[in-house]
Amino acid sequence: MTSPVDLVEQFIARLAPLEHTANEAWWAASTDVSDEHEAARVAADVALRDALADADVFAATVGWADIADPGLARQLRVLHDRMRPHQVSATTRDEIVHLEAKLDATFNAFRAELDGETVDDNTIADILRRSDDVDARQRAWLASKSVGATVADAVRELAHLRNRSARELGARDYFALALETSELDEERLMTTLDAVEHATAAPFVAWKHADDVGRARRFGCQPSDLRPWHYDDPFFQSAPRTDDLDLEEWFGDADLVALTRRTYTGIDIDIDPALERSDLLPRPGKSQHAFCIDVDHAGDVRVLCNNVSGSYWAETMLHEFGHAAYDLGVDPHLPLLVRTMHPLTTEGIAMLFGRLSLDPDWLVQIAGVPEDQIDAARPALARRRRTALLVFARWVLVMTHFERGFYADPDADHDTRWWELVERFQRLTRPDGRHAPDWAAKLHVALAPVYYQNYLLGELVASQLQATLIERFGGVIGRPEVGAFLGRDVFGPGWSVRWDQLVETATGAPLRVDAFAAELAALAAPVGAADR
């Protein structure tokens, strides 16, 4: 009989090249949409999932809790959770792979039609950030949602397939299965969401009211007349620009690669291996989003971006290379199965570094903004940082609650549900008479399912880590000791320990909403109040 040790070694030797091939195929399909790349991606995904469906290997992982060796037990637990969703029929697996690939190709190739021209997401974003022409803004917003009608039926079909798989495995639905296999307790998650909703409700409502008054004045209407296209991005997921802070003045001609490199070099983290392999500029036939991928868990880490000048992509670069720094920093001597990390901890690091684009020290030391300009802008920067946390938290509440309901019943009237959640959490007024699958325009619903909670939990991780770094080292920028701490206590362990254990060990406390709420309160205080 094969021992657990031999089983793991033999299976990983089989799995590693399949995973490498699948990651390479996914990268190719994301950077250059073609029938050839889509077919290669499908074939690679099918081969990988067929291996993960091995019933004999899966049966051997079920007893991971009885293994005396904690390192081996951990590997078996991780392997068990990774294999469990694939213990369904080959037909179901193949249907899911083909439909996911088709949707991915659709999103990657899609460019909206606006005023008779084909435009990319950056063009729509620029209109929503800058234009005072309400009709033009409305047309741009509607164009941004047009992909939803194209993919909605396929996304519902995919949800049914995922649910069928989950129920075959004894789970309530795919939402529940996804949490179970990522070491997240659903009851604890929903309690945390409720705590975030409570912590952000009053400050968000107050900010939104004041912002709407100013926004209505800008567009010559009443606050009650404001609709989603009056805001600065298609999903209202980031802080809008304000008259008292022009970030583009500082980022308009910035070298985003140089800024990103200086940020990480300053804390003694080398991201050059990832920069050299990355694809950072927009072009037709390429995914319009941003992501980081660890292709082989042996140093081949890549980032995809679509950089144009401005603060948005400056923040995105810092965020995505936070993922890259984490991937590169995992102990290379760990067994391959745990030479990665939990999604919420890597999101925590990405959020931590993404926030730096609004940090006064970063703007002076890394971006080279004159110190007198930053001193004058400190109150506005604090307001912007607080707004960014509030707006994004409320947006994640929409997404997570939506997906929970979506998998509870994929055939429900989600066109209506979506706007009920948007009105509840984001306090936007739905367009008059609109009944369309605007939810399906969000790529994550189709292709990164039941992932969004990791962004919100990542924000909590970022706040808790940030408080720890300030307490121990006085901040982040230009402090090599910060890089050493992160490498040792956060990156290095990979997934050899549970996410909650890692967070508690690194910060000295279990993950809670406290640090996030304290950060909101501190940013609301007058600048310098803590010193008086």
Secondary structure in CASP SS format (residue, H / E / C, confidence):
PFRMAT SS
TARGET T0000
AUTHOR 0000-0000-0000
METHOD secondary structure of the structure
MODEL  1
M C 1.00
T C 1.00
S C 1.00
P H 1.00
V H 1.00
D H 1.00
L H 1.00
V H 1.00
E H 1.00
Q H 1.00
F H 1.00
I H 1.00
A H 1.00
R H 1.00
L H 1.00
A H 1.00
P H 1.00
L H 1.00
E H 1.00
H H 1.00
T H 1.00
A H 1.00
N H 1.00
E H 1.00
A H 1.00
W H 1.00
W H 1.00
A H 1.00
A H 1.00
S H 1.00
T H 1.00
D C 1.00
V C 1.00
S C 1.00
D H 1.00
E H 1.00
H H 1.00
E H 1.00
A H 1.00
A H 1.00
R H 1.00
V H 1.00
A H 1.00
A H 1.00
D H 1.00
V H 1.00
A H 1.00
L H 1.00
R H 1.00
D H 1.00
A H 1.00
L H 1.00
A C 1.00
D C 1.00
A H 1.00
D H 1.00
V H 1.00
F H 1.00
A H 1.00
A H 1.00
T H 1.00
V C 1.00
G C 1.00
W H 1.00
A H 1.00
D H 1.00
I C 1.00
A C 1.00
D C 1.00
P H 1.00
G H 1.00
L H 1.00
A H 1.00
R H 1.00
Q H 1.00
L H 1.00
R H 1.00
V H 1.00
L H 1.00
H H 1.00
D H 1.00
R H 1.00
M H 1.00
R H 1.00
P H 1.00
H H 1.00
Q C 1.00
V C 1.00
S C 1.00
A H 1.00
T H 1.00
T H 1.00
R H 1.00
D H 1.00
E H 1.00
I H 1.00
V H 1.00
H H 1.00
L H 1.00
E H 1.00
A H 1.00
K H 1.00
L H 1.00
D H 1.00
A H 1.00
T H 1.00
F H 1.00
N H 1.00
A H 1.00
F C 1.00
R C 1.00
A E 1.00
E E 1.00
L E 1.00
D C 1.00
G C 1.00
E E 1.00
T E 1.00
V E 1.00
D C 1.00
D H 1.00
N H 1.00
T H 1.00
I H 1.00
A H 1.00
D H 1.00
I H 1.00
L H 1.00
R H 1.00
R H 1.00
S C 1.00
D C 1.00
D C 1.00
V H 1.00
D H 1.00
A H 1.00
R H 1.00
Q H 1.00
R H 1.00
A H 1.00
W H 1.00
L H 1.00
A H 1.00
S H 1.00
K H 1.00
S H 1.00
V H 1.00
G H 1.00
A H 1.00
T H 1.00
V H 1.00
A H 1.00
D H 1.00
A H 1.00
V H 1.00
R H 1.00
E H 1.00
L H 1.00
A H 1.00
H H 1.00
L H 1.00
R H 1.00
N H 1.00
R H 1.00
S H 1.00
A H 1.00
R H 1.00
E H 1.00
L C 1.00
G C 1.00
A C 1.00
R C 1.00
D C 1.00
Y H 1.00
F H 1.00
A H 1.00
L H 1.00
A H 1.00
L H 1.00
E H 1.00
T C 1.00
S C 1.00
E C 1.00
L C 1.00
D C 1.00
E H 1.00
E H 1.00
R H 1.00
L H 1.00
M H 1.00
T H 1.00
T H 1.00
L H 1.00
D H 1.00
A H 1.00
V H 1.00
E H 1.00
H H 1.00
A H 1.00
T H 1.00
A H 1.00
A H 1.00
P H 1.00
F H 1.00
V H 1.00
A H 1.00
W H 1.00
K H 1.00
H H 1.00
A H 1.00
D H 1.00
D H 1.00
V H 1.00
G H 1.00
R H 1.00
A H 1.00
R H 1.00
R H 1.00
F H 1.00
G C 1.00
C C 1.00
Q C 1.00
P H 1.00
S H 1.00
D H 1.00
L C 1.00
R C 1.00
P H 1.00
W H 1.00
H H 1.00
Y C 1.00
D C 1.00
D C 1.00
P C 1.00
F C 1.00
F C 1.00
Q C 1.00
S C 1.00
A C 1.00
P C 1.00
R C 1.00
T E 1.00
D C 1.00
D C 1.00
L E 1.00
D C 1.00
L C 1.00
E H 1.00
E H 1.00
W H 1.00
F H 1.00
G C 1.00
D C 1.00
A C 1.00
D C 1.00
L H 1.00
V H 1.00
A H 1.00
L H 1.00
T H 1.00
R H 1.00
R H 1.00
T H 1.00
Y H 1.00
T H 1.00
G C 1.00
I C 1.00
D C 1.00
I C 1.00
D C 1.00
I C 1.00
D H 1.00
P H 1.00
A H 1.00
L H 1.00
E C 1.00
R C 1.00
S C 1.00
D E 1.00
L C 1.00
L C 1.00
P C 1.00
R C 1.00
P C 1.00
G C 1.00
K C 1.00
S C 1.00
Q C 1.00
H C 1.00
A C 1.00
F E 1.00
C E 1.00
I E 1.00
D E 1.00
V C 1.00
D C 1.00
H C 1.00
A C 1.00
G C 1.00
D C 1.00
V E 1.00
R E 1.00
V E 1.00
L E 1.00
C C 1.00
N C 1.00
N C 1.00
V C 1.00
S C 1.00
G C 1.00
S H 1.00
Y H 1.00
W H 1.00
A H 1.00
E H 1.00
T H 1.00
M H 1.00
L H 1.00
H H 1.00
E H 1.00
F H 1.00
G H 1.00
H H 1.00
A H 1.00
A H 1.00
Y H 1.00
D H 1.00
L H 1.00
G H 1.00
V C 1.00
D C 1.00
P C 1.00
H C 1.00
L C 1.00
P C 1.00
L H 1.00
L H 1.00
V H 1.00
R C 1.00
T C 1.00
M C 1.00
H C 1.00
P H 1.00
L H 1.00
T H 1.00
T H 1.00
E H 1.00
G H 1.00
I H 1.00
A H 1.00
M H 1.00
L H 1.00
F H 1.00
G H 1.00
R H 1.00
L H 1.00
S H 1.00
L H 1.00
D C 1.00
P H 1.00
D H 1.00
W H 1.00
L H 1.00
V H 1.00
Q H 1.00
I C 1.00
A C 1.00
G C 1.00
V C 1.00
P C 1.00
E H 1.00
D H 1.00
Q H 1.00
I H 1.00
D H 1.00
A H 1.00
A H 1.00
R H 1.00
P H 1.00
A H 1.00
L H 1.00
A H 1.00
R H 1.00
R H 1.00
R H 1.00
R H 1.00
T H 1.00
A H 1.00
L H 1.00
L H 1.00
V H 1.00
F H 1.00
A H 1.00
R H 1.00
W H 1.00
V H 1.00
L H 1.00
V H 1.00
M H 1.00
T H 1.00
H H 1.00
F H 1.00
E H 1.00
R H 1.00
G H 1.00
F H 1.00
Y H 1.00
A H 1.00
D C 1.00
P C 1.00
D C 1.00
A C 1.00
D C 1.00
H H 1.00
D H 1.00
T H 1.00
R H 1.00
W H 1.00
W H 1.00
E H 1.00
L H 1.00
V H 1.00
E H 1.00
R H 1.00
F H 1.00
Q H 1.00
R C 1.00
L C 1.00
T C 1.00
R C 1.00
P C 1.00
D C 1.00
G C 1.00
R C 1.00
H C 1.00
A C 1.00
P C 1.00
D H 1.00
W H 1.00
A H 1.00
A H 1.00
K C 1.00
L H 1.00
H H 1.00
V H 1.00
A H 1.00
L H 1.00
A C 1.00
P C 1.00
V C 1.00
Y C 1.00
Y C 1.00
Q H 1.00
N H 1.00
Y H 1.00
L H 1.00
L H 1.00
G H 1.00
E H 1.00
L H 1.00
V H 1.00
A H 1.00
S H 1.00
Q H 1.00
L H 1.00
Q H 1.00
A H 1.00
T H 1.00
L H 1.00
I H 1.00
E H 1.00
R H 1.00
F H 1.00
G C 1.00
G C 1.00
V C 1.00
I C 1.00
G C 1.00
R C 1.00
P H 1.00
E H 1.00
V H 1.00
G H 1.00
A H 1.00
F H 1.00
L H 1.00
G H 1.00
R H 1.00
D H 1.00
V H 1.00
F H 1.00
G C 1.00
P C 1.00
G C 1.00
W C 1.00
S C 1.00
V C 1.00
R C 1.00
W H 1.00
D H 1.00
Q H 1.00
L H 1.00
V H 1.00
E H 1.00
T H 1.00
A H 1.00
T H 1.00
G C 1.00
A C 1.00
P C 1.00
L C 1.00
R C 1.00
V C 1.00
D H 1.00
A H 1.00
F H 1.00
A H 1.00
A H 1.00
E H 1.00
L H 1.00
A H 1.00
A H 1.00
L H 1.00
A H 1.00
A C 1.00
P C 1.00
V C 1.00
G C 1.00
A H 1.00
A H 1.00
D H 1.00
R C 1.00
END
